[in-house]
C-alpha cells in the first residue's frame, strides 16, 4: 500500500472496535493473516488485522483493524491505534 487508507467507519462491538477502511463487499475473500499479528500486537495487544483480496485483483489490502475494547478509552483512540498498525504494515512491505 503506497498511501495510508482512510477510515470509513468505526463501530464498537462487545469485544472490539471495528475500524473499517474498506467495504467488505469490495472483496472476494477476507482473512486475518498470521503475519499481521506482530505489527498489530506491537501497537495494541490483542488487535487483529483483516485483509482482503479485492475483486479482479491479486493484491491483498487492509480491510479493517480490530482493536480490543478494553485496550483503549474510546473510538478515537481505537482509530489512532489502527492507523499506527497500518503504518507499521506499510513500512514492512
C-alpha positions as a Markdown table, in Angstrom:
| # | Residue | x | y | z |
|---|---|---|---|---|
| 1 | Unk | 0.0 | 0.0 | 0.0 |
| 2 | Unk | 1.6 | 3.2 | -1.1 |
| 3 | Unk | -0.9 | 5.5 | 0.6 |
| 4 | Unk | -2.5 | 5.1 | 4.0 |
| 5 | Unk | -6.1 | 4.2 | 3.7 |
| 6 | Unk | -8.8 | 6.5 | 5.1 |
| 7 | Unk | -11.0 | 5.2 | 7.9 |
| 8 | Unk | -14.6 | 4.8 | 6.6 |
| 9 | Unk | -16.3 | 3.7 | 9.9 |
| 10 | Unk | -15.7 | 2.8 | 13.5 |
| 11 | Unk | -18.1 | 0.5 | 15.3 |
| 12 | Unk | -17.9 | -0.6 | 18.9 |
| 13 | Unk | -18.8 | -4.2 | 19.5 |
| 14 | Unk | -18.8 | -6.4 | 22.6 |
| 15 | Unk | -15.1 | -7.2 | 22.3 |
| 16 | Unk | -13.6 | -5.0 | 19.6 |
| 17 | Unk | -13.7 | -1.6 | 18.0 |
| 18 | Unk | -14.0 | -2.4 | 14.3 |
| 19 | Unk | -12.1 | 0.2 | 12.4 |
| 20 | Unk | -13.1 | -0.2 | 8.8 |
| 21 | Unk | -11.1 | 1.1 | 5.9 |
| 22 | Unk | -12.9 | -0.5 | 3.0 |
| 23 | Unk | -16.3 | -2.0 | 2.4 |
| 24 | Unk | -16.2 | -5.8 | 2.9 |
| 25 | Unk | -18.3 | -6.2 | -0.3 |
| 26 | Unk | -15.3 | -5.0 | -2.3 |
| 27 | Unk | -13.5 | -8.2 | -1.6 |
| 28 | Unk | -13.7 | -11.8 | -2.9 |
| 29 | Unk | -12.2 | -13.1 | 0.3 |
| 30 | Unk | -11.2 | -11.6 | 3.7 |
| 31 | Unk | -8.6 | -13.2 | 6.1 |
| 32 | Unk | -6.9 | -12.5 | 9.3 |
| 33 | Unk | -3.3 | -13.3 | 8.3 |
| 34 | Unk | -0.8 | -14.7 | 10.8 |
| 35 | Unk | 2.0 | -12.3 | 9.5 |
| 36 | Unk | 0.0 | -9.3 | 10.6 |
| 37 | Unk | -0.1 | -10.4 | 14.3 |
| 38 | Unk | 3.3 | -9.0 | 15.1 |
| 39 | Unk | 2.7 | -5.4 | 13.9 |
| 40 | Unk | -0.8 | -5.4 | 15.4 |
| 41 | Unk | 0.4 | -6.7 | 18.8 |
| 42 | Unk | 3.3 | -4.3 | 18.9 |
| 43 | Unk | 0.9 | -1.4 | 18.8 |
| 44 | Unk | -2.0 | -2.8 | 20.8 |
| 45 | Unk | -2.0 | -6.2 | 22.3 |
| 46 | Unk | -4.9 | -8.4 | 21.1 |
| 47 | Unk | -5.5 | -6.4 | 17.9 |
| 48 | Unk | -6.3 | -8.1 | 14.7 |
| 49 | Unk | -5.8 | -7.1 | 11.0 |
| 50 | Unk | -8.2 | -8.2 | 8.4 |
| 51 | Unk | -7.0 | -8.2 | 4.8 |
| 52 | Unk | -9.0 | -8.7 | 1.7 |
| 53 | Unk | -8.4 | -9.9 | -1.8 |
| 54 | Unk | -10.1 | -7.2 | -4.0 |
| 55 | Unk | -12.3 | -8.4 | -6.8 |
| 56 | Unk | -10.4 | -8.6 | -10.0 |
| 57 | Unk | -7.0 | -8.0 | -8.3 |
| 58 | Unk | -4.4 | -10.4 | -6.8 |
| 59 | Unk | -3.3 | -7.8 | -4.2 |
| 60 | Unk | -4.3 | -8.2 | -0.5 |
| 61 | Unk | -5.1 | -4.9 | 1.2 |
| 62 | Unk | -6.1 | -3.9 | 4.8 |
| 63 | Unk | -9.9 | -4.1 | 5.0 |
| 64 | Unk | -10.2 | -3.4 | 8.8 |
| 65 | Unk | -8.4 | -3.5 | 12.1 |
| 66 | Unk | -10.0 | -4.9 | 15.3 |
| 67 | Unk | -8.9 | -3.1 | 18.5 |
| 68 | Unk | -9.9 | -4.7 | 21.8 |
| 69 | Unk | -12.5 | -2.5 | 23.6 |
| 70 | Unk | -10.7 | -2.9 | 26.9 |
| 71 | Unk | -7.4 | -1.7 | 25.5 |
| 72 | Unk | -8.5 | 1.8 | 24.6 |
| 73 | Unk | -10.7 | 4.5 | 26.1 |
| 74 | Unk | -12.9 | 5.4 | 23.0 |
| 75 | Unk | -13.3 | 5.1 | 19.3 |
| 76 | Unk | -10.9 | 8.0 | 18.7 |
| 77 | Unk | -8.1 | 6.1 | 20.5 |
| 78 | Unk | -9.1 | 2.9 | 18.6 |
| 79 | Unk | -8.7 | 4.8 | 15.3 |
| 80 | Unk | -5.3 | 6.1 | 16.3 |
| 81 | Unk | -4.1 | 2.6 | 17.2 |
| 82 | Unk | -5.5 | 1.2 | 14.0 |
| 83 | Unk | -3.6 | 3.9 | 12.0 |
| 84 | Unk | -0.4 | 3.1 | 13.8 |
| 85 | Unk | -0.8 | -0.6 | 12.8 |
| 86 | Unk | -1.5 | 0.3 | 9.2 |
| 87 | Unk | 1.7 | 2.5 | 9.2 |
| 88 | Unk | 3.8 | -0.4 | 10.6 |
| 89 | Unk | 2.4 | -2.7 | 7.9 |
| 90 | Unk | 3.2 | -0.2 | 5.2 |
| 91 | Unk | 6.8 | 0.2 | 6.4 |
| 92 | Unk | 7.3 | -3.6 | 6.4 |
| 93 | Unk | 6.2 | -4.0 | 2.8 |
